[in-house]
Amino acid sequence: MEEEHRQRVWVLYGWFSGLMCVGSVFGAVTWAFWMQVLVADFTTFTPGLSLAQVNSLNAQAQYWSAAFYVTYAIEFLCLSVAKLLVLHRMADFAVPKSDGLSRRLAVGGRVVMAAVVVGNAAGLCGNVAAAVLTKQDGDLFNAAATAFAANSTDAANAIVAQADQKSTVAGDAASVQQFCEVAVLLLIIIAFAVIGPACARRLSSEQQRFDDNPFVDAAYAAAAAPAWRKVRRQILGTAAFVFVTFLLRAVFSTMNALSNALQNDGANCPTPCGIPCNNVWTLIQSWLQNTPEFQLTVVLISSPLSLLFALWGMTDKRTLQHMRAGRGQTVRMVSQPLVAAN
């Protein structure tokens, strides 16, 4: 888009699109890693596998999990900041620039943005620690696999017990990011709950003022009504969709964080659903791990679908026109040297 046209559209549209792109790339890598974790985990249930093979697969799952932890935190950072930019766009509509409340909203927006970035940074640090511990856990499972292959059963069982304890510690470290994620999601949800109704009231009052203006021709007002409705539908629809999807993500993240922090994987229960050996939080984690479609459905709705909906809501007709014009200008600039060379 040409510099002249950029000044006529939302000032943060480029940042919003860029964060969407980066977050989507990290998201694709993140869930590719997680797919490998699932493959290794579910392969361990194959009948006829030796203990050495099972522990080798457990090691692979831990290594892929370590990579997953780091990229997941980066993906969520991009996602949450992109959604906050949507909130910035709505705040511009909610309060006139001349209103004193606009200045307070701007300060509040910067505070919320800083809190979200700090929360995500703390979560990233927690996931880096979890990645290190998970990699060490994978090393222990590899050592157990080697011991089982050498028929050193007692030594192998002792190593597996150490790996289970390490897994519990890694889960505690991972729960730091999960609790930070919950705090960030709740903060964004509260911000949307405040700005959304204010934005709706502003749009309604502006439309009413336009309709009641005696200097506006009735036919012109009637012709402009569909445009008002479209803008209102885009802004409020985007706010409602983002709010609902983030609320869904917050519910899942709360459940995941609590179960990960309070589970007792190191109890060495003879069966995955052993009761009372395993506590209820361990059973929740076991269910989540063995029902991966639940988490992936929540992520699908709250991340790529929500971002696509937000992109639709933040892209008006004028922005599209300017981008098409800029693309045509770029094509002409590239083609001119080719014509000259011919």
N, C-alpha and C positions, 0 to 999 in steps of 0.2 A: 504494500500500500504506500502511495506517495506521502511524503511528509505533510503536505498541505491537507490531505484527506485524513491523516491520523488525528489531527487536531479537532476533527469534527465528529469523531466517534469516542466511545468509552476509552478513557486514558489508559486503563489497565487491561484492555482486551488482549494485547500482545502477551502480557505476563500470564494472564489466565490461560490462554491457548498454549503457551510454552510449558506451564506447570502441568496442564492436562497431558501434553505429549510426553514429558519426562516421566510423570507418574504412570502413564500407560505402559511405557517401555519397561520401567521397573516392575510394574504389575505383571506383565507377561513373563518376565524372568522369574519373579517371585513364585508364581503359581506353577511354572514349569519345574522349579526346584521342589515344590510341595508335591507335585505329581510323582516325582522320583521317590520321595519319602513314602507315599502311599503304595507305590509299586513294591518297594522293598518290604514294607510292613505286611502287606497282604500276601506276599510270596512266602513269608515264614509259615503261613497256615497250610502250605502244600504238604499233603501226606507223604511220608517216606523220607523227609529231609533229616539229615543227621544234625546233631547238636552243633557241630562245627559249622555247617552250612547256615543254620539258623542264626548263630551269633555273627557270622560274617555278614548276613543280610541286615542284622540289627546295626552293625557298624556302618554299613552303607547308608541306612536310614538316618543315623546320627550325623554323618558328614553332610548329607543333603540338608538336614534340618539346620545345621550351623550356617550354611549359605542362605537358607530361607530367612532366618532371623534378621540378618543384616539388611537384605533387600526389602523385606516387608516393612521395616521401620522407615526406610527412605520413601517407599511408595505411599505410606500413610501420611508422611509429612507433606508430600506434594498434593495429595488428595485434600487434606484438611486446609491447607493454605489456599488452594484453588477455590474451595467452597467459601472461605472467608472473603475472597475477592467478589464472589457473588453477593455477599452481604454488603460489601462496600458499594456495589452498584445499586442495591436496593436503598441503602441509606441516602444516596444522592437523590432518589425520588421521594423519600419519606419526608425530608425537611428542606424548605427553601434555603439557598445559600445565605440570604440576608438574615435569616433567623438565628438568634443566639444559640438555639439548641443545636444548630448544625455544627458549631464549633465544639460543643461538648460531645456530640456524637463522633466527631473526628478524633478527639482525644480518646474517647472510649474505644473506638475501633483500633487505635494504635495499641492500647493496653491489651485488648483481646488478642490482637495479632502477636504481640510480644509473649503473652502467656501461652498461646498455642505453640509458638516456635520453641519456647523454653521447655514446655511439656514434651514436645516431640524430640528435642535434643536429649532430655533425660531418658526418654524411652529408647532412643537409639543407643545410648550408653548401656542401658540395661540389656538390650538385645545383643550388643557386642560382647558383653560379659557372658550372656547365655550361649552365644556362638562358641566362645572359647571353651566353656565347660562342656558343651555338647560335643565338640571335637575331641576333647579328652575322654569323654564317655565312649565315643566311637573307637578310640585307641584301646580302651579296656575291653570292649567287645571283640575287637580283632585279636587281642592277646588271649581272650577266652577261647576264641575259635581255634587258634593255634594250639592251645593246651588240650582242647577236646580232640583235635586231630592227632595229637601225640598220645592220646589215651591217658592223659594226666587229669583224671576227672575231679579229684579233690581240689587241685590247684585251679582248675577251670571254674568250678563252682564258687570258690573264694573270689575269683576275679569278677564273676557275674554279680556277686553280692556287692562288690565295690562299684560296679557299673550302675547297679540299681540305685545305690546311694548317691552317686554322682548325678544320675538322672533327676533325682528329687531336688538337688541343689540347683541344677540347670533350670528346672521348672520354676523354682523360686525366683531366679534371676530373670527369666522370661516374663514372669508375672509383673515385674516392674514396668516394662513397656505396656503391658496390657492394662494396668491400672492408670498409667499416664494416658493411654488411648481413651479410656473411659472418661477421665477428667476433661480431656480435650473435646470429646464428643458432647459431653454435657454442657460445656461452656459454649460451644457453637450452637447447640440446640436452644439454649437460653437466649443467645443473641438473636437467633432467627425468630424466636417467639416474641421478642421485643420489637424488632424492626419490621417484621411482616405485617402486623396489624397497623402500625404507623404508616407504612407505605400504602396499604389499602385505603386508609382514611384520606391520605393526601391525594391519591388518584381520584377518589370519589369527589372530594371537594373541588379539585381542579376541573373535573368534567362538569360538575354542577355550575361552577363559576362561568365556564365557557358557554354552557347552554343558556344561562340567565343573562349573559352579556347583551344589552340592547343594541350594541353596534355590530353584532354578528348576525348575518342573514340567516333566516330559519332554514332555508334550503341548504346553505353551506354547513350549518350545524348538523343537519340530518345526514349530509354526506360524510361528515367527519366522525359520526358516531361509530361506524364499524372500526375505524382506526383506533379510537379510544378503547373499544372493547378488546381489540387484539392486543394492545399494549398491556392492558390490565390483565388479560388472560396469560400473557407471557410471563409477566413479572410475578403475579400471585401464584400462577401454576408452578413456576420454577421454585418459589419459596416453599410452597406446600410439599412438593415432591422431595426436595432436598431435606426438609424438616422430617418427613415421615421416614425416609430412607436412613437418615442419620440416627433417628430414634430406634429403628430396627437394629442398626449396627451397634448402638450403645447397649441395648438389651443383651445382644449376643456377647459383646465384649465384656460386659459385667459378669455374665455367667462363666465365660472362659477364664477371666482373670481370677475370680474367686476359686474356681475348681482347681486351677493350676497352682495357686498359692497354698491351698489347704489340702491338696492330695497327699497321700502317703505311699508313693510308688515303691519306696525302699522297704516296705513291710515284708517282701518276699512271700507273698501269698501263693499257695499251690495252684490256684485257678484265677483267671482275670477278674471274675466276679465273686471272689471269695468274701463272705460276710461272716463275722464282723471284722475279719482281718483287714480288708480294704474298707476305708471310710466312704461315705456317700460322694465326697468330692472326687475321689479316685474313680468311682463308678461313672460319674458324669464325664470325666476326662476320657475314660475308656469308651463311652458311648460316642463322644464327639470324634474320637480317632477312628472308630469303626463305622461311623456314618458321615463320611466326608462331604456328601452332597448337601448336608445341612449348612455347614459353614460356607461352602462355595456358593450356595444359592444366596445367602445373606450378602456375601462379598459382591456377587454379580449385580445384585440390585443396588447396593449402596455405593459401588465404585464406578464401573464402566457405564451402566445404564443411567445412574444419577448424573455423572459427568456429561454424558451426551445430552441429557435433558437440560442441564444447566447451560451447555453450549448453545442449544437452540434458544433458550430464554434470553441469553446475553447477546445474541446475534440478531440485530434488527435489519430491516430491508436496506437501509442506507449503508450499513457496514458491508453487506454483501455486494452492493453496487460499487463501492470504492475498491473492494478487493478484486472484483472482476476487471475494473478499469486499470488497476495496478498490474494485474497479470497480463492484460493486453499490451500495456506499455512495455513490460519486460520482454515479451515476445518480439515486439518491434525492435527493441534495442539490440536483441541478440541477432535478429535476422539481417540487420543493416550491414554489418561487416561481411556477411556471407554474400550478399548481393554485390557489394563493392568488389569482393575478391573475384566473383565471376566476371 
